[in-house]
Amino acid sequence: MIDPQRPDYSDTPASERRSNFVYALADARVEPVVSIVTPFFNTGAVFHETARSVFRQSLQQWEWLIVNDASTEVPALEVLAQYRDRDHRIRVIDLTTNGGPSRARNVGYAAVRTQYVVQLDSDNLLEPTAAEKWWWYLQSHRRTAFVKGFSVGFGAQTYLWRNGFHNPAAFLTSNPVDATSMVRVDAHRGAGGYDETMREGLEDWDFWMRCAAAGQWGGTVPEFLDWYRRRPNHNDRWSEWDGGVRQKAFVARLSDRYPAVAAGQFPDLREEPPGNATLPLEAPVANRLQKNGRRLLLIVPWFAMGGSDKFNLDLVEMLTRRGWEVTIAATQSDSAWLPHFTAWTPDVFTLPAFLRTVDYPRFLLYLLRSRQVDVVMVAHAELGYHLLPFLRAHAPQVSFVDYGHVVEEAWNDGGYPRLSIQYRSCLDLSIVSSHHLEQWMLAEGAEPERLRTCYTGGRAAPESEHRRDRERVRTELGVSGDEAVILYPARLCAQKQPKVFAETIRQLHAEGVSFTCLVAGDGPDRAWLGAFVKRHRLAGCVRLLGAVSPVRVGELMSAADICFLPSTHEGVALTLYEAMSHGCVFVGADVGGQSEVASEPFGVLLPRLRDADREAVAYAVAISQLLGDRAQLGNMGAAARRRIAESFSLEQMVESMEQAFAAAGRLRVEHPRPPLSREMAELTATRAIEHERLARLAQDLWAGQAGMPPLDGGGWRLWMFRMCTHLEPAYAWGVRRGWRWLPAARERIRAALAS
């Protein structure tokens, strides 16, 4: 999948550089559930790329109808001939006269054997998971007639296109999407199909408008799922698409044809809220894929910038290099790092992008069965824990493990490790990032034989490569060779103490210490930090870089002398491993298991202090002393690099993880957990989804708290009372997000209502 931050338009879905997954049916005789319809008229060799993107689809229960619209050119016919007998799922329909794409599509629709059609032109491309996500979107959103994703323009023009059916008003003045999409056959039939008299282009625009007039509309998956090949000039073939007089006349004709739609009357697709009794649990398709090696399903909260997320990325990379095939499911929408994960596996799913919450359980179960998963690993995904009973009851042949990084005393009496203990009867093995966390879990009731420590690790580059990267990046940053660089790579939130960081930097600057400080990260405290830098006139030495890619974080580590991370709590921060791997001296808090890796002479760890100002003073003194002895600083960095290479490498990490997976498999067979009835498992799944829906409701509503009505409104008071006193998941969600004002707000509301 393309990286919007660094788009590479040559790395198309047909590229050999793409990550691999064995997408082939275990039983080739199964019936298709989706039909691909492709008009073909004198298409050249680029059709091979289109075909490659079809064969690489993760949803393999397809049939492909290629409608040859009376092609005349010999090279095109030779290309098409290669697919007539290549796969039994392909049917070539030959038309005797050329009728244009509208007629070709209508012919294809009339011949399909399924209820869903992927419209794919003969020179465009699909991302590997496009059809699967679209198909599931339409299963989940029953009132939606068709769906597409964001598009990548490539060829003569390159661009990223984020428009779609989610913005219906755009269709009143332009055609903001191409035809590549999935359409319900009933919707095509209900709209009367494509207008076959339209042969000069923009027939798809007319089709969307006639669907709207018939009460049908579509949705958008907010991912780049199709690639639209751009010609130097499209109106050399499609005269209506001239961007001028003819196109304006076309718009006028649309208004005359569909006056209600032209007046803005688009169909309302809002779904009814699901009740507890309506949770669908069985997947409507099998899509059972061939299996040639070991497979992992990794359940994560998101694809965001963070230490646990970087560990997930490293794990996926290392397992893939060792022959594993990895499927990833994220339960929340933050997907800034999604392209970095798809660089190693295409089988990646951000569930909120294409599913209603009510469909998460059955989709995860579908993935388990479709991919024939060996191991499920839950990594800091709250919903993943809550769905363990359901998944375990329906897939007893699968090994279930989790991975914990850190104790969070402020949430759930310990955070994710507490969830691990609470759900231990559904886990074959719990894996943790430090002996410190292992000891905490043992004290809280974890079973010693089902607990393992696996350090997250880092990758130390060869010395020559390290020096080369350091010089290159410092040159890019405009930093001289002897200037001190302090790096603060963190999500700007309470756990990473940006206020302690800022006060430390202010004190160093006030003392006349010379340095450049790089802040690599984003988060809720970004605005505060920017204002602090401006107020204290630190812009000359502090640079706010915002969120950066994992690769860029490593490059910044190479350029830096000190990595500063004054966290309130950690397991072992992945930032610590990265800093040490790049010869960057780590300065941070002596919390969790960090001293197991970075005690002196490999780093500087200071004890937490209750007073933030005193803590900042202590950090300022430690950093000032380090910068005052650059030779010693260099020696510490070199020692840190050696320690990672010798004791905490990624190779050691993945070997340890594979051993843990194997141990989990043995425990599952030799000491199985007590079985859970499917009835009870389905009840827990229903409650878990209700919990998730309420938490998401709280997130949506409270995110806009600044614009909410005052607390003295009757309806508002009632809503707040329910949110803060009755919906404990919503309250817990707020506490977990670090909203320190929330307990006081709840008490204020209770007091107001009691009076």
Protein Blocks (a to p, Z undefined) as FASTA:
>chain_A
ZZfklccfklcfkbckbccdddddfblkbccfbdcddddehiafklmmmmmmmmmpmblc
bcdddddehiabfklmmmmmmmmmmpmkbccdddfbdebjklmmmmmmmmpcbfbdcddd
fkbccdfklmmmmmmmmmmmmmbcbdcdddddehjbccddfbdfklmmlmmmbcfbdfbd
cddfklmmmnopaafkbmngjklmmmmmmmmmnopacddddbdfbdcdddfblklmmmml
nopmmmmmmmmmmmmmmmmlmnopacdfbdcdddfklccfbdfbfkiacdfbdcdddddf
bdcddfklmmmmmmmmmmmmnopacddddfbfblklmmmmmmmocbbcdfklmpcfklmm
mmmmmmmmmnopabdcdehiaklmmmmmmmmmmmmmbccddddfbdcfkgghlpjmlmmm
mmmmmpfbdcdfbfklmmmmmmnopafklcccddebiadddfklmmmmmmmmmmmnopaf
klccddddddddfklommlmmmmmmmmmmnopacddddededjklmmmmmmmmmnopmlm
pccebjadfklmmmmmmmpmbdcdddfbdcbdfklmmmmmnopacddddehjllmmmgcf
kbccddddfblklmmmmmmmmmmmmmmmmmlmmmmmmmmmmmmmmmmcfklmmmmmmmmm
mmmmmmmmmmccddddfklmmmmmmmmmmmmmmmmmmmmmmmmmmmpccfkbmklmmmmm
mmmmmmmmlmmmmmmnopaklmmmmmmmmmmmmZZ
